[in-house]
Amino acid sequence: MSFLSKHIAYLAESQSLAMAQRVEQLRRQGIDVIGMTLGEPDFNTPEHIKQAAQQAIADNYSHYGPVKGLLSLREAISAHMPAYSADEIIVSVGAKQAICNAVLSLVDEGDEVVIPTPCWVSYSEMVKMAGGTNVFVRTSADTDYKLTAEQLQAAITNRTKLLILCSPNNPTGSVYTQDELTQLAEVLIQHPDIFILSDEVYSAICYGDYKPSTLASFTEIQNQVACINGVSKAYAMTGYRIGWMACHNREIVKACAILQGQYLTCACMVAQKAAEAALTGSQDCVEQMRKTYEQRRALIMSLMDEIPEITYTVPQGAFYVFPDVSSYYGKRFGNKTITTSDDMAEYLLDQAHVACVAGSAYGEDRCIRLSYATGEKNIIEALKRIKKALTQLKG
Ligand code: PLP
């Protein structure tokens, strides 16, 4: 007999977490595993932000604060997102909680939530927590794994409540252009009862001509959109756990505040002061990290080009590449045949000692996700090992 509630029993364990545990095990055995699974910047938090956290401790930011977050932080966020006043912003424990607040505030039992795949692992589990139904729409490499207006239109039913769109995307690195968003917005204008969560946590990390873009920029639907962002990825502050939702629809902001007030009170005050320093201080650190990722992106792509039969879409943002390795499916190593992305991830871990995340975790079994939030030396060695392991497969 289990004491667990149905809601908890339905939830899946994070696959990337499970992979991290396997890596830890191998490392304890003295095996030199290269980790390409990291979903976070490999940089340390910039010094001026760390100092602000220390100052906040010295200044006794040790008390409960306002549920929606410190006004000074919300004003700093508003200065970064001028379309939103401080009142329209609610600070949470990471973007993750901001998304979860919104999903729990919006989704009822039986409501449908449209999620283009490949997608970040947690959306669907949050929808399950709310009792909603996930409607996954499979995108393809032909459209850079972006949802098209036709696909969106076809997925909408009279039970559709929410669309979750992530750009720049984890795991594909795709970034929607303003034109692509315009086409989606044209569909959404016809459906004023559908709400949109725009997950923009990687907005500071875009490459080439790609710029952060959001469905919230379309005035006709701006009351239907909540933007999610945070300091984790842009400022290398994942452990500080500060994120937020910005939304013109005050009813939704209020609902999230009530929810958060009951189960959280407020995000850590010291971390809020650090986030404020991140947003109000020099943004050079953000640009430096972005440039480094851009160089690593060029490196990893050039190395992947040397591996036969791997195809990939050029990442336009974030720090992931999502190569299609399915042409190796059906091939063998010893008596083991690789038939899925899980098999491939396991094979690369066991034979190449490179850890990646199987695409199945994101709803695309043809691919694996490699994070290039790691140094160039690691990238070069990892890709050398992957190439060797793949060319060893027979079949
Ligand atoms: N959204 C996406 C697409 C992510 O990849 C992540 C973290 O990996 C988050 C949200 C959560 O970020 P945070 O650290 O702010 O909770």
Boltz pocket constraint, residues with backbone or C-beta under 6 A from the ligand:
constraints:
  - pocket:
      binder: B
      contacts: [[A, 39], [A, 93], [A, 94], [A, 95], [A, 96], [A, 97], [A, 120], [A, 166], [A, 168], [A, 169], [A, 170], [A, 199], [A, 201], [A, 229], [A, 230], [A, 231], [A, 232], [A, 238], [A, 241], [A, 242], [A, 243]]
      max_distance: 6.0
